[in-house]
Amino acid sequence: MSISDPTLTIAQGLFVLENNSGIFDEIKKVCAQYDVNLIVVGLPLSLSGNYSSKTAEVLKFIDELKSRLGIKVVKWDERLTTKIAQKSKIDMNLKRKKRQNKNLDDIISSTLILQSYLDFLKNKEKVIEQDEV
């Protein structure tokens, strides 16, 4: 799980939530703590952009998330984020044992997904500003 700063500029990794029966309550607590009004969920697509069996699972999760929390949820392409996370751990010169930590992959991946969305929002604003000139 990751969170953005109040200016919607920088994503920061927080922690990994276990996908169990209490996950929606945990997400609700985090949303209250950080005053969240929008959730970005990574959508696992195949490399060709098609839905997979995992995509159907995530879509079901998103539907339940929306109904339980009543917060807007955005689906965001998460293709290759795990590969990028693994490469970034190598680039950070982490020792092999630390690089094998799957939770670290998940935190980095969630940060990449959120940062990608935040960058999209900023670029969208720039396009609108240029159109107004």
Residue pairs with C-beta under 8 A, 6 or more apart in sequence:
1 13
1 14
1 15
1 16
1 17
1 27
1 30
1 107
1 110
2 11
2 12
2 13
2 14
2 107
2 110
2 111
2 113
2 114
3 11
3 12
3 14
3 30
3 34
3 36
3 114
4 10
4 11
4 12
4 114
4 118
5 12
8 118
8 121
8 122
9 118
9 122
10 115
10 118
11 111
11 112
11 114
11 115
11 118
12 111
13 107
13 108
13 110
13 111
14 30
14 107
15 107
16 103
16 106
16 107
17 23
17 26
17 27
24 64
24 65
24 68
24 69
27 39
27 65
27 69
28 68
28 69
30 36
31 39
31 69
31 71
36 71
37 71
37 72
38 71
38 72
38 73
38 74
39 65
39 69
39 71
39 72
39 73
39 74
40 73
40 74
40 76
40 113
40 114
40 117
41 58
41 61
41 62
41 65
41 73
41 74
41 75
41 76
42 58
42 76
42 77
42 78
42 81
42 109
42 110
42 113
43 55
43 58
43 59
43 75
43 76
43 77
43 78
44 52
44 54
44 55
44 58
44 78
44 79
45 51
45 52
45 55
45 77
45 78
45 79
46 52
47 79
49 79
58 75
59 75
62 73
62 75
65 71
65 73
66 72
66 73
74 117
76 113
76 116
76 117
77 116
78 109
78 113
81 108
81 109
81 112
81 113
82 105
82 109
84 108
84 109
84 112
85 104
85 105
85 106
85 108
85 109
85 112
86 99
86 105
88 108
89 98
89 99
89 104
89 105
89 108
90 99
98 104
